[in-house]
């Protein structure tokens, strides 16, 4: 079973997790920062993501994008990053003999990006093209429309990538000031996993990251939910399918019944033997894809059901989804079905942790959001404790009218028949 990493904290508050594995052929160095689009105002929307791009455009030691990428790729290494609503992360993975180099490059990206004007101007175009790419993906568009519907004009309801107007107007000073205020050591976690010299890496971390100074952490705007009735959003787009998300406000990361919600999503739409997949795809042939999943954050949560169907079958599909939700509220899940859901989650989680990259994310995210790490065994045991009564109870609490939202992207506009369907 996977061991819990060694943890210690630098004087400036940076948390460090070390997960040495002698038999690993590679090493990953990854840093997680508790900052994302939820930390932005309307005027700064998209700046976290812009910074994520810009740190790869040159650093103190590697002053051009070419020098940076060549140093990674010349040894067969890989690097990437992502920005979410509450988290930004950077990682470099290399063959084990270059573990010190992987850590050096991650620290250079995180601590000493150059933010040069000429690179900023080029990256505006790159991000605007990224926006255009997403606009051509209706599955992505319906997600953005759903979040706008569910959360409205507050950070949780805005696009992580921001607005085109903001992207065109951000200055070097904007990026530097935002990074200076938000990239704090006490809000960050560094993970090194794989094969490496433990004492050497510890010394390198101390020497490199001690330059960070602890500063006052800025408060994040609290997400507020004021919904009182079902909400509906239609976006007309030239597509062959109607893409829908039907979802409910649920609970945050720290809710005691989070594991029950995860099991509920598996029962309804997690895999080819789930209720919605069987009913909508296998029995009725209405969709190619249909799934259910949760999106948990630090102060809010969503339970989401997503599908793509022929426009003529949209009403029928929504009826089936609502019927399945009513069934699970009214009747407890059977012993066999609950056991299957538990084994699916446990098996997927266990197999998903085979790589050092998955392990770095598994422990890094726990530490970032909970300030502690649990073993795989502890988490598997949490799922095992959930019974059918807990599943029914959480379904009853979440699947209610004043939490219900439906977003549709497709060739047709608003439909009164569908609006009248939205009732649990």
C-alpha positions as CSV (number, residue, x, y, z in Angstrom):
1,X,0.0,0.0,0.0
2,X,1.2,3.5,-0.8
3,X,3.1,5.2,2.0
4,X,2.2,8.7,3.3
5,X,5.0,11.1,2.3
6,X,7.4,12.7,4.7
7,X,6.2,16.2,5.5
8,X,7.9,19.3,6.9
9,X,7.4,23.0,6.8
10,X,10.0,25.7,6.0
11,X,10.2,28.7,8.3
12,X,8.3,30.8,5.7
13,X,5.3,28.4,5.8
14,X,6.0,26.4,2.6
15,X,4.8,22.8,3.1
16,X,7.1,20.1,1.6
17,X,6.1,16.5,0.9
18,X,8.7,14.0,-0.1
19,X,7.8,10.6,-1.5
20,X,11.0,8.7,-2.3
21,X,10.7,5.5,-4.3
22,X,13.9,3.6,-5.0
23,X,12.5,1.6,-7.8
24,X,11.0,4.5,-9.8
25,X,12.7,5.4,-13.1
26,X,11.7,9.0,-12.9
27,X,11.2,12.0,-10.5
28,X,8.5,14.6,-10.5
29,X,8.7,18.0,-8.8
30,X,5.4,19.7,-8.5
31,X,4.2,22.8,-6.7
32,X,0.6,23.6,-5.8
33,X,-0.7,27.1,-5.0
34,X,-4.0,27.8,-3.4
35,X,-4.9,30.5,-5.9
36,X,-7.1,30.5,-9.0
37,X,-10.0,32.2,-10.7
38,X,-12.0,32.5,-7.4
39,X,-9.3,35.0,-6.2
40,X,-10.0,37.4,-9.1
41,X,-12.3,40.4,-9.4
42,X,-14.2,41.2,-12.5
43,X,-11.3,43.4,-13.7
44,X,-8.7,40.7,-13.0
45,X,-10.7,37.7,-14.3
46,X,-8.3,35.4,-16.2
47,X,-5.1,36.7,-14.6
48,X,-4.3,33.5,-12.7
49,X,-4.4,31.6,-16.0
50,X,-2.4,34.2,-17.8
51,X,0.4,34.0,-15.2
52,X,0.4,30.2,-15.6
53,X,1.2,30.8,-19.3
54,X,3.8,33.5,-18.7
55,X,6.0,31.7,-16.2
56,X,7.1,29.4,-19.1
57,X,8.2,32.3,-21.2
58,X,11.5,32.8,-19.5
59,X,13.1,32.7,-16.1
60,X,16.1,34.2,-14.4
61,X,18.3,31.2,-15.2
62,X,16.6,30.4,-18.5
63,X,15.7,33.7,-20.0
64,X,13.8,32.6,-23.2
65,X,11.0,30.0,-23.8
66,X,13.4,28.1,-26.0
67,X,16.1,27.8,-23.4
68,X,13.5,26.6,-20.8
69,X,11.9,24.0,-23.0
70,X,15.2,22.8,-24.4
71,X,16.6,22.2,-21.0
72,X,13.6,20.0,-20.1
73,X,13.4,18.1,-23.4
74,X,17.1,17.5,-24.0
75,X,17.0,14.9,-21.2
76,X,13.6,13.5,-22.1
77,X,11.7,15.5,-19.5
78,X,8.1,16.7,-19.5
79,X,6.5,19.8,-18.0
80,X,3.0,21.3,-17.8
81,X,0.7,23.4,-15.6
82,X,-3.0,24.0,-15.0
83,X,-5.2,26.7,-13.4
84,X,-8.5,25.9,-11.6
85,X,-10.9,28.0,-9.6
86,X,-8.9,27.5,-6.4
87,X,-5.6,26.0,-7.4
88,X,-2.7,26.6,-9.8
89,X,0.0,23.9,-10.2
90,X,3.3,23.5,-12.1
91,X,5.3,20.3,-12.6
92,X,8.4,19.0,-14.2
93,X,9.1,15.2,-14.6
94,X,12.4,13.8,-15.6
95,X,14.4,10.5,-15.6
96,X,15.6,9.8,-12.1
97,X,19.2,10.9,-12.6
98,X,18.0,14.4,-13.3
99,X,15.9,14.8,-10.2
100,X,17.9,17.8,-9.0
101,X,17.4,19.5,-12.4
102,X,13.6,18.9,-12.3
103,X,13.4,20.6,-8.9
104,X,15.6,23.4,-10.0
105,X,13.4,24.2,-13.0
106,X,10.2,24.1,-11.1
107,X,11.7,26.5,-8.5
108,X,12.9,28.8,-11.3
109,X,9.4,28.8,-12.9
110,X,7.7,29.5,-9.6
111,X,10.1,32.0,-8.0
112,X,11.8,33.8,-10.9
113,X,9.7,34.3,-14.0
114,X,10.8,37.3,-16.1
115,X,7.5,38.6,-17.4
116,X,8.9,40.4,-20.4
117,X,6.8,42.7,-22.4
118,X,7.5,41.1,-25.8
119,X,6.4,37.7,-24.5
120,X,3.3,39.2,-22.9
121,X,2.2,40.5,-26.3
122,X,2.7,37.1,-28.0
123,X,0.9,35.3,-25.2
124,X,-2.2,37.4,-25.5
125,X,-2.7,35.9,-29.0
126,X,-2.1,32.4,-27.7
127,X,-4.7,32.7,-25.0
128,X,-7.2,34.3,-27.3
129,X,-6.7,31.3,-29.6
130,X,-7.2,29.1,-26.6
131,X,-10.5,30.9,-26.0
132,X,-11.5,30.4,-29.7
133,X,-10.7,26.7,-29.4
134,X,-13.0,26.3,-26.4
135,X,-15.8,28.1,-28.2
136,X,-15.6,25.4,-30.9
137,X,-16.2,22.7,-28.2
138,X,-19.9,22.6,-27.2
139,X,-19.1,20.2,-24.3
140,X,-16.8,22.9,-22.9
141,X,-19.3,25.7,-23.7
142,X,-22.1,24.1,-21.8
143,X,-19.9,23.7,-18.7
144,X,-19.1,27.4,-18.8
145,X,-22.8,28.3,-19.3
146,X,-23.8,26.0,-16.4
147,X,-21.4,27.7,-14.0
148,X,-22.6,31.1,-15.0
149,X,-26.2,30.0,-14.4
150,X,-25.5,28.4,-11.1
151,X,-23.3,31.0,-9.6
152,X,-24.1,34.2,-11.4
153,X,-21.8,37.3,-11.5
154,X,-19.3,36.2,-8.8
155,X,-15.9,34.6,-9.3
156,X,-17.3,31.0,-9.1
157,X,-19.5,31.8,-12.1
158,X,-16.9,33.2,-14.4
159,X,-14.6,31.5,-16.9
160,X,-11.2,30.5,-15.6
161,X,-9.7,31.8,-18.8
162,X,-11.2,35.2,-18.2
163,X,-12.7,37.6,-20.7
164,X,-11.1,38.6,-24.1
165,X,-11.2,42.3,-23.0
166,X,-9.1,41.5,-19.9
167,X,-6.7,39.4,-21.8
168,X,-6.1,42.2,-24.3
169,X,-5.5,44.7,-21.5
170,X,-3.4,43.0,-18.8
171,X,0.0,44.7,-18.3
172,X,3.3,43.3,-17.0
173,X,2.7,45.3,-13.8
174,X,-0.8,43.7,-13.3
175,X,0.8,40.2,-13.5
176,X,3.7,41.0,-11.2
177,X,1.5,42.6,-8.6
178,X,-1.1,39.8,-8.6
179,X,1.6,37.1,-8.3
180,X,3.4,39.1,-5.5
181,X,0.1,39.3,-3.5
182,X,-1.2,35.8,-4.1
183,X,1.8,33.4,-4.6
184,X,2.5,33.0,-0.9
185,X,4.7,30.3,0.7
186,X,2.0,29.5,3.4
187,X,-0.5,29.0,0.5
188,X,1.8,26.6,-1.4
189,X,2.8,22.9,-1.3
190,X,5.9,21.4,-2.9
191,X,5.9,17.7,-3.7
192,X,8.9,15.7,-4.9
193,X,8.1,12.0,-5.7
194,X,10.1,9.2,-7.3
195,X,13.7,8.3,-7.2
196,X,16.0,10.9,-5.7
197,X,18.7,11.5,-3.1
198,X,16.7,12.5,0.0
199,X,19.4,14.5,1.8
200,X,20.5,16.3,-1.4
201,X,16.9,17.2,-2.3
202,X,16.2,18.5,1.2
203,X,19.3,20.7,1.1
204,X,18.3,22.0,-2.4
205,X,14.8,22.8,-1.2
206,X,16.0,24.8,1.8
207,X,18.5,26.8,-0.2
208,X,16.1,27.5,-3.0
209,X,12.8,28.2,-1.4
210,X,13.9,30.0,1.7
211,X,14.0,33.2,-0.4
212,X,10.2,33.3,-0.2
213,X,8.9,35.7,2.5
214,X,5.8,35.0,4.5
215,X,3.1,37.7,3.9
216,X,-0.4,38.4,5.0
217,X,-2.8,36.2,3.1
218,X,-5.6,38.0,1.3
219,X,-9.2,36.8,1.8
220,X,-11.0,35.1,-1.0
221,X,-14.5,36.3,-1.8
222,X,-17.0,33.9,-0.3
223,X,-19.3,32.1,-2.8
224,X,-22.9,33.0,-2.1
225,X,-25.9,30.9,-3.2
226,X,-29.2,32.7,-3.3
227,X,-31.2,30.4,-5.6
228,X,-34.9,30.0,-4.7
229,X,-36.3,28.1,-7.8
230,X,-35.1,26.0,-10.7
231,X,-33.0,27.9,-13.3
232,X,-32.7,27.3,-17.0
233,X,-30.2,28.5,-19.6
234,X,-30.3,27.9,-23.4
235,X,-27.5,28.9,-25.7
236,X,-28.1,28.6,-29.4
237,X,-25.1,27.2,-31.3
238,X,-24.8,25.4,-34.6
239,X,-24.3,21.8,-33.5
240,X,-25.6,18.4,-34.4
241,X,-26.3,17.5,-30.8
242,X,-27.9,19.3,-27.8
243,X,-25.4,19.2,-25.0
244,X,-26.9,19.5,-21.5
245,X,-25.8,19.7,-17.9
246,X,-28.5,19.2,-15.3
247,X,-27.1,19.9,-11.9
248,X,-27.6,20.8,-8.2
249,X,-25.9,22.9,-5.7
250,X,-24.5,20.4,-3.2
251,X,-21.8,20.6,-0.5
252,X,-18.2,21.7,-0.1
253,X,-15.0,19.7,0.2
254,X,-15.3,19.5,4.0
255,X,-18.8,18.2,4.2
256,X,-19.0,15.0,6.3
257,X,-21.1,13.2,3.6
258,X,-18.8,14.0,0.7
259,X,-18.0,10.3,0.2
260,X,-21.8,9.5,0.1
261,X,-22.1,12.1,-2.7
262,X,-19.3,10.5,-4.6
263,X,-20.9,7.1,-4.4
264,X,-24.2,8.6,-5.4
265,X,-22.7,10.0,-8.6
266,X,-21.2,6.5,-9.4
267,X,-24.5,4.8,-8.9
268,X,-26.3,7.3,-11.2
269,X,-23.7,8.0,-13.9
270,X,-20.3,6.5,-13.2
271,X,-19.6,4.0,-15.9
272,X,-21.4,1.8,-18.4
273,X,-23.4,-0.1,-15.8
274,X,-24.7,3.0,-14.0
275,X,-28.4,3.8,-13.9
276,X,-28.4,6.7,-16.3
277,X,-26.1,5.0,-18.8
278,X,-28.2,1.9,-18.9
279,X,-31.5,3.8,-19.2
280,X,-30.5,6.6,-21.6
281,X,-27.9,4.9,-23.8
282,X,-28.4,1.1,-23.6
283,X,-32.2,0.9,-23.4
284,X,-33.3,4.0,-25.2
285,X,-30.3,4.8,-27.5
286,X,-30.6,8.5,-26.9
287,X,-27.0,9.5,-26.2
288,X,-23.4,8.5,-26.8
289,X,-22.1,10.0,-23.6
290,X,-23.9,10.4,-20.3
291,X,-22.3,10.7,-16.9
292,X,-22.6,12.1,-13.4
293,X,-19.9,13.6,-11.2
294,X,-19.2,16.0,-8.4
295,X,-17.3,19.3,-8.4
296,X,-16.2,20.1,-4.8
297,X,-14.6,23.3,-3.8
298,X,-13.6,25.0,-0.5
299,X,-16.9,26.9,-0.1
300,X,-19.4,25.3,-2.5
301,X,-20.1,22.2,-4.5
302,X,-22.1,20.9,-7.5
303,X,-23.6,17.6,-8.4
304,X,-23.6,17.4,-12.3
305,X,-25.2,15.2,-14.9
306,X,-24.0,15.7,-18.4
307,X,-25.1,14.3,-21.8
308,X,-25.2,14.9,-25.5
309,X,-28.4,13.9,-27.4
310,X,-30.2,14.6,-30.6
311,X,-32.1,17.9,-30.3
312,X,-35.3,16.1,-30.9
313,X,-34.6,13.9,-27.9
314,X,-33.7,16.6,-25.4
315,X,-37.1,16.7,-23.6
316,X,-37.3,12.9,-23.4
317,X,-33.7,12.7,-22.0
318,X,-34.4,15.3,-19.3
319,X,-37.5,13.4,-18.3
320,X,-35.6,10.2,-17.8
321,X,-32.9,11.9,-15.8
322,X,-35.4,13.5,-13.4
323,X,-37.2,10.2,-13.1
324,X,-34.0,8.4,-12.1
325,X,-33.3,11.1,-9.5
326,X,-36.8,10.7,-8.0
327,X,-36.3,6.9,-7.8
328,X,-33.1,7.2,-5.8
329,X,-34.7,9.7,-3.4
330,X,-37.7,7.4,-2.8
331,X,-36.1,4.0,-2.6
332,X,-32.8,3.0,-1.0
333,X,-30.0,1.6,-3.1
334,X,-29.7,-2.2,-3.0
335,X,-26.9,-4.0,-1.3
336,X,-25.3,-5.3,-4.5
337,X,-25.5,-2.0,-6.3
338,X,-23.9,-0.1,-3.4
339,X,-21.2,-2.7,-3.2
340,X,-20.5,-2.4,-6.9
341,X,-20.3,1.4,-6.6
342,X,-17.8,1.1,-3.7
343,X,-15.6,-1.3,-5.6
344,X,-15.6,0.9,-8.7
345,X,-14.4,3.9,-6.8
346,X,-11.9,2.0,-4.7
347,X,-10.5,0.1,-7.7
348,X,-10.3,3.3,-9.8
349,X,-8.6,5.2,-7.1
350,X,-6.1,2.4,-6.4
351,X,-5.2,1.8,-10.1
352,X,-5.1,5.5,-10.7
353,X,-2.2,5.9,-8.2
354,X,0.2,3.6,-10.1
355,X,2.3,6.6,-11.4
356,X,4.4,9.0,-9.4
357,X,2.6,11.9,-11.1
358,X,-0.8,10.6,-9.8
359,X,0.7,10.1,-6.4
360,X,2.1,13.7,-6.3
361,X,-1.3,15.1,-7.1
362,X,-3.1,12.7,-4.7
363,X,-1.0,13.9,-1.7
364,X,-0.4,17.5,-2.9
365,X,-4.0,18.3,-3.2
366,X,-4.8,16.8,0.2
367,X,-2.2,18.9,1.8
368,X,-3.2,22.0,-0.1
369,X,-6.8,21.9,0.9
370,X,-6.8,20.0,4.2
371,X,-3.4,20.8,5.6
372,X,-2.9,17.0,6.2
373,X,-2.6,13.8,4.2
374,X,-4.5,10.5,4.6
375,X,-3.3,7.2,3.4
376,X,-5.0,5.4,0.5
377,X,-6.2,2.8,3.1
378,X,-7.9,5.5,5.2
379,X,-9.7,6.9,2.2
380,X,-10.9,3.5,1.0
381,X,-12.2,2.8,4.5
382,X,-14.2,6.0,4.4
383,X,-16.1,4.7,1.3
384,X,-16.7,1.4,3.0
385,X,-18.5,3.0,6.0
386,X,-21.2,4.5,3.8
387,X,-24.6,2.7,3.8
388,X,-27.7,2.9,1.8
389,X,-29.4,5.2,4.3
390,X,-26.6,7.7,3.9
391,X,-27.0,7.6,0.2
392,X,-30.7,8.2,0.3
393,X,-30.4,11.0,2.9
394,X,-27.8,12.9,0.8
395,X,-29.9,12.5,-2.3
396,X,-32.9,13.9,-0.5
397,X,-31.0,16.9,0.6
398,X,-29.4,17.7,-2.7
399,X,-32.1,16.8,-5.3
400,X,-34.5,19.6,-4.5
401,X,-36.1,22.3,-6.6
402,X,-34.3,25.3,-5.2
403,X,-30.9,23.7,-6.0
404,X,-31.7,22.6,-9.6
405,X,-30.1,24.2,-12.7
406,X,-30.2,23.2,-16.4
407,X,-27.9,24.5,-19.1
408,X,-28.3,23.5,-22.8
409,X,-26.2,24.3,-25.8
410,X,-27.6,23.3,-29.1
411,X,-29.3,24.4,-32.3
412,X,-32.6,25.3,-30.7
413,X,-33.5,28.1,-28.3
414,X,-35.5,28.2,-25.0
415,X,-38.2,25.6,-24.7
416,X,-41.3,26.2,-22.4
417,X,-42.0,22.4,-22.3
418,X,-38.5,21.8,-20.8
419,X,-38.9,24.7,-18.4
420,X,-42.1,23.1,-17.1
421,X,-40.3,19.8,-16.6
422,X,-37.8,21.1,-14.1
423,X,-39.2,19.8,-10.8
424,X,-38.1,17.1,-8.5
